């Protein structure tokens, strides 16, 4: 994980936002398979009413399958010809 932040949603002071940046899909999968992370996700429904995930950029099918298996709402903003990513930073 390259970056991890927990902050208040700028549009709603009663909501919080996690931001995580991973270099490769494999790094996310390693994190998602971490037992404390799995325990947190399993108990999250007791703590909050909403837990969507937004992904920006290209990821492997395994990442999408992992998130879908957790039954977490997912919105994927794949890299397109109008997007800009410094891909050399994520090689």
ZIGI-V504633 format. One record per residue. N is the residue number from 1. RES is the residue in one letter. OMEGA is omega in radians with two decimals (NA if undefined). Layout:
((N & RES & OMEGA) (N & RES & OMEGA))
//
This chain:
((1 & X & -3.13) (2 & X & -3.07) (3 & X & 3.14) (4 & X & -3.10) (5 & X & 3.04) (6 & X & -3.03) (7 & X & 3.06) (8 & X & 3.08) (9 & X & -3.10) (10 & X & -3.13) (11 & X & -3.09) (12 & X & -3.07) (13 & X & 3.13) (14 & X & 3.11) (15 & X & 3.07) (16 & X & -3.09) (17 & X & 2.97) (18 & X & 2.99) (19 & X & 3.12) (20 & X & 3.09) (21 & X & 3.14) (22 & X & 3.11) (23 & X & -3.07) (24 & X & 3.09) (25 & X & -3.13) (26 & X & 3.13) (27 & X & 3.07) (28 & X & -3.12) (29 & X & 3.07) (30 & X & 3.13) (31 & X & -3.09) (32 & X & 3.13) (33 & X & 3.12) (34 & X & -3.07) (35 & X & 3.10) (36 & X & 3.09) (37 & X & 3.12) (38 & X & 3.11) (39 & X & 3.13) (40 & X & -3.13) (41 & X & 3.12) (42 & X & -3.11) (43 & X & -3.03) (44 & X & -3.13) (45 & X & 3.09) (46 & X & -3.02) (47 & X & -3.02) (48 & X & -3.14) (49 & X & -3.04) (50 & X & -3.11) (51 & X & 3.11) (52 & X & 3.03) (53 & X & 3.03) (54 & X & 3.10) (55 & X & 3.10) (56 & X & 3.13) (57 & X & -3.11) (58 & X & 3.07) (59 & X & 3.13) (60 & X & 3.06) (61 & X & 3.13) (62 & X & 3.10) (63 & X & 3.14) (64 & X & 3.12) (65 & X & 3.13) (66 & X & -3.13) (67 & X & 3.11) (68 & X & 3.13) (69 & X & 3.10) (70 & X & -3.14) (71 & X & 3.10) (72 & X & 3.11) (73 & X & -3.07) (74 & X & 2.98) (75 & X & -3.06) (76 & X & 3.07) (77 & X & -3.10) (78 & X & 3.09) (79 & X & -3.13) (80 & X & -3.14) (81 & X & 3.11) (82 & X & 3.12) (83 & X & 3.10) (84 & X & 3.11) (85 & X & 3.02) (86 & X & -3.01) (87 & X & 3.13) (88 & X & 3.11) (89 & X & -3.07) (90 & X & -3.14) (91 & X & NA))
//
